[in-house]
Amino acid sequence: MPDGAFFSNDMSAAGFITGVQDLGMKVPDDVAVVGFNNDITSRIVKPNLTTINYPANELGTMATNHIIDHLQGVNNLYVTNQVVLKSDLIVRESSIRH
């Protein structure tokens, strides 16, 4: 059994927590769990889910502007741009070992 599991979204992480609890295991004592996107699920599931918070609106705005620029001939869609957005680790009960 792994020490921990990381999921690409909080809903999948919550499903995993429910599944391991149904098997009689304890989160985080038996397995720590971390999700991604800090949606409401992270605060409803028990134990509350450690998650990564990222600026989804900013990401969507940047992507939309890039596509609009391409459609208007301002840039080439096939040119790779590196974008770094700040994200935060929000530590909650699902990853804190007792």
RAJOKA-V180427 format. One line per field, one symbol per residue. ss: DSSP state (H for helix, E for strand, C for the rest). phi: phi as a letter, one per 20 degrees, with the letter a starting at -180 (. if undefined). A space follows every 10 residues. Layout:
ss: ???
phi: ???
This chain:
ss: CCCEEECCCH HHHHHHHHHH HHCCCCCCCC CEEEEECCCC HHHHCCCCCE EEEECHHHHH HHHHHHHHHH HCCCCCCCCC CCCCCCEEEE CCHHHCCC
phi: .ffbcdcfbf ffffffggff ffeneddefe beccdbpleg gfdefdfgef bdecefffff ffffffffgf femfbefeee decddfcced ecffcefe
